[in-house]
Amino acid sequence: MDILNYIDKRQSSFLKSVNYRIGDAGKRKKEAKLEYTDKIEVNLNEKKSIEVIFTRELHFVPDSSFKISVSMGSLLYFNEKEIDNLELDKIDIVEEIKNCPPIINKLISRTSLLISQLTSSFGSHPVITPPVFVENKESTQ
């Protein structure tokens, strides 16, 4: 199934939330592991629209430099001509959205960019995360 067949061209994107905590400089370790996870939340508004929220969270283990969480959202409207053909109770809408690059890639790219900008705002190098969906990804920093 191609979810785009049921989505109208009208869309609105928005910043849902940002949570950025700088760690204590005295507690920073020379070696720490950066861990990050992605999450997608989908809220249906009857058969009128879908709100998609993409969240990326990053933190170090052990807790040291910073912890950041950024959520971007998109409001997608159903195509009124096609919506009656869509049986929402028979599909996994989260998987459909996750596997639809035109919808999810825009949110992931914007989130990745914002994280890079925020992490570089205190004079350090930006943390650049991939503009693709990842789950429980770890990298050595």
N, C-alpha and C positions, 0 to 999 in steps of 0.2 A: 504494500500500500504506500502511496506517496501522499503524505500529509499536506504537502503544498497544494494539491488539487482542491483542498477544502479550506484553504486559508486565503483571505482577501489580500490585496496589495497594501491596504492600510495597516500600518504598524506604528507603534510608538515605543521607543527605547528609553530607559531611565536608570539612574543610579539608585539602587535600593538602600545600600548601607556600606559604610566603611568603618572598620575598627582597626586601629593601628596603635600598638603599644611598643614603645622603645624600652629595651632592657637596660638594666643597670650596667654602666660601663665597667664597674669593678668586678662584675660577675661573668663577664664575657670570657669564653674559653677559646684557646687557640684552635682547637678542633671541635667542630660541631657538625651535626648532620641536619641538613635542611629537609624537612618533610612537608609535603603539600598534598592536599586532596581537593577534589572537585565534587560539587553536588548540584543536581538539577531538581528544582521543585516546580510542579505544574499545578496550577489552580484553574479549574473550569468554571466559567460563568454561564451556567445552563448551556444552551447551544448558541451563545452569542460571541464569546471570546475565550481565549486562553491566556493566562498570565504565566510566563516562563521566567523563573528566577535562577540564574546561574551564580554559584558561590565558589570562590577559590580561597582556601585557607592555607597559610604558610606559617611554620614555626620551626625553631631549632631545638634539637635534642642534644645535649641538655639545654634547657631554657637559657638563652643568652641574649643575642642581639636584638631581636624583635619578634613580634607576633602580629600578623596582619590577616584580615578577612575582608574581602570585597565581594559585594553582591550587585550584579547588574540584572535588569529585567527588561522584558519585552512584552507588550500587550498585542496579541495577534487576534484579529477578528475573523470569524468564520465567513466563508463565501455563502451568502444567503441562498444562492441557486443550488449549491451542492450539499449543504449541511444535512438535508433530509436523507441523503444516501450514506451518511457516516454513522456507523453504529459504535458510539463511544464506549459502551459497556463491553464490547468484544475486542478492543485493542488496548495495548499497553502504551498509553499516550506519552509517558516519560521516555520510553525506548524510541518511539517514533520521532520525538523532538530531538533526542540525543543523536539519532542517526540521520538527521536532516541538516546537512552543512549550511544551507542558506539561512537557516534560523539560528542554530547554535553557534556557528563560527563567529558571527558578528558579536555576540555577547562575550565569548571567550577572548576574542582579540582585544576588545575594549577593556576587559578585566585585566588581562595580561599587561596591557599598556599602562593602565592606572597603577598597578602594583609596581611596575618599573619606575614610574615617575615618583611615587611616594617613597619608595625605598632609597632613591637617590637624593631626596630632598634635604638630607642632613649631611651632605658632603661626601657620602660614600658611593661606591659603585652600585648601579642599579641591579636588582635581582630580576633577571629576565626569565620568565617562565614560558613554556611552549604554548602557543595559541591553539592547543588541541585539548580535548577532554582527557583527563588522567584520573585514575583512582589510586589512592594510597601510594603515591610515587615518592621515592626517597632518592636523594643525591648527596654526595659528599661535598662539603663546602670547605 
